[in-house]
Amino acid sequence: MAARPEPALRQYVDSYVGFDLRGLPAGVHCGPPGRALTAVISLSVPLELAGVDSEASVTRFSSVAGGLMCRSVAIHHDGRQQGIQLSLTPLGARAIYGMPAAELAERLVPLDELLGSLAVELVDRLRAATTWAARFAALDALLLRAVGRSADGDRVPRERPEVAEAWRRLVTARGRVQIGAIAAELGWSRRHLTERFRDEVGLSPK
C-alpha cells in the first residue's frame, strides 16, 4: 500500500509504502541503493539488517533510518515482514532529522537517535493504528511536528538553495544532465558545485 505525504511534506518526503508480507520462505532480501534516504518502521518483529558486501554482523532495529547508499543492504527475515517504509529526499534530512544528508551517508541509525521521543511516539501510534490510512495520517502529523521543531529550534542552517536546485534538476532529468551545465546556470564552477553537493548529500552528483 503506497501513499504520498500531505503537500506540505512533499519537498522532504517522496512516499510512504506499507507492507505486510506473509508466508514467504525465510531468507535474505536485498535492498538496493536508490536516490532516496530510507526510513523503515517495523510493525511486528525487529528488522535485521547488514551490509551485503561486507562482513558486518546483523543489527536489529525496531525502526531505522538510512542515508544514501552506494551498496545494497541485506534484510534478514523469517518469512514475515510488516512495516512502513518512508522515502526522504536529501533535503528532508535537514528538515526532519536536523542534519545534512551527508552525515547519514552509508549509515544505518536507530530512528530514535535522530528523532528522540518523537520516534517513540511515532512507532507507538503506527502500531496502535488498525488501517493503512490511519498510519499514513499519523506519519503526516508526526513528521510535520518534526519539521516544525527543526525550524523553530534552528538546529542547523538551511541547505544552500543552489544545492537544492541542483538536486531538483538531477531528479527531474533522471541524471541525464551535465553537471557542468547546471553549475554554469547557478553561477558556480563544476568543482564548487560538486564539493558543496557532496557536503550536503554525502555523494557526488555524478
QUINOR-V386628 format. One record per residue. N is the residue number from 0. RES is the residue in one small letter. NEAR is the number of other ideal C-beta (glycine too) atoms within 8 Angstrom. Layout:
n,res,near
N,RES,NEAR
N,RES,NEAR
This chain:
n,res,near
0,m,6
1,a,6
2,a,9
3,r,7
4,p,14
5,e,8
6,p,5
7,a,6
8,l,12
9,r,10
10,q,7
11,y,13
12,v,14
13,d,8
14,s,10
15,y,14
16,v,9
17,g,12
18,f,10
19,d,7
20,l,8
21,r,6
22,g,5
23,l,10
24,p,4
25,a,6
26,g,7
27,v,7
28,h,8
29,c,9
30,g,8
31,p,5
32,p,7
33,g,7
34,r,4
35,a,9
36,l,15
37,t,12
38,a,12
39,v,13
40,i,13
41,s,13
42,l,9
43,s,7
44,v,5
45,p,7
46,l,12
47,e,10
48,l,12
49,a,12
50,g,9
51,v,9
52,d,5
53,s,7
54,e,2
55,a,7
56,s,4
57,v,9
58,t,9
59,r,7
60,f,13
61,s,9
62,s,15
63,v,12
64,a,14
65,g,13
66,g,14
67,l,15
68,m,11
69,c,6
70,r,10
71,s,11
72,v,13
73,a,13
74,i,12
75,h,9
76,h,12
77,d,5
78,g,8
79,r,11
80,q,12
81,q,9
82,g,12
83,i,13
84,q,10
85,l,12
86,s,12
87,l,14
88,t,11
89,p,12
90,l,12
91,g,13
92,a,15
93,r,14
94,a,12
95,i,14
96,y,13
97,g,10
98,m,11
99,p,12
100,a,16
101,a,11
102,e,10
103,l,15
104,a,12
105,e,8
106,r,8
107,l,9
108,v,10
109,p,11
110,l,15
111,d,10
112,e,5
113,l,12
114,l,11
115,g,7
116,s,7
117,l,11
118,a,13
119,v,9
120,e,9
121,l,15
122,v,12
123,d,8
124,r,10
125,l,13
126,r,7
127,a,6
128,a,9
129,t,4
130,t,6
131,w,8
132,a,6
133,a,9
134,r,12
135,f,12
136,a,8
137,a,12
138,l,14
139,d,11
140,a,8
141,l,12
142,l,13
143,l,11
144,r,9
145,a,13
146,v,13
147,g,8
148,r,10
149,s,14
150,a,8
151,d,6
152,g,7
153,d,5
154,r,6
155,v,9
156,p,3
157,r,5
158,e,10
159,r,8
160,p,6
161,e,11
162,v,13
163,a,10
164,e,10
165,a,15
166,w,13
167,r,8
168,r,10
169,l,11
170,v,8
171,t,6
172,a,8
173,r,5
174,g,6
175,r,4
176,v,9
177,q,5
178,i,12
179,g,7
180,a,8
181,i,15
182,a,13
183,a,8
184,e,6
185,l,10
186,g,5
187,w,10
188,s,6
189,r,9
190,r,6
191,h,9
192,l,17
193,t,12
194,e,8
195,r,12
196,f,13
197,r,11
198,d,8
199,e,13
200,v,15
201,g,14
202,l,8
203,s,6
204,p,11
205,k,5
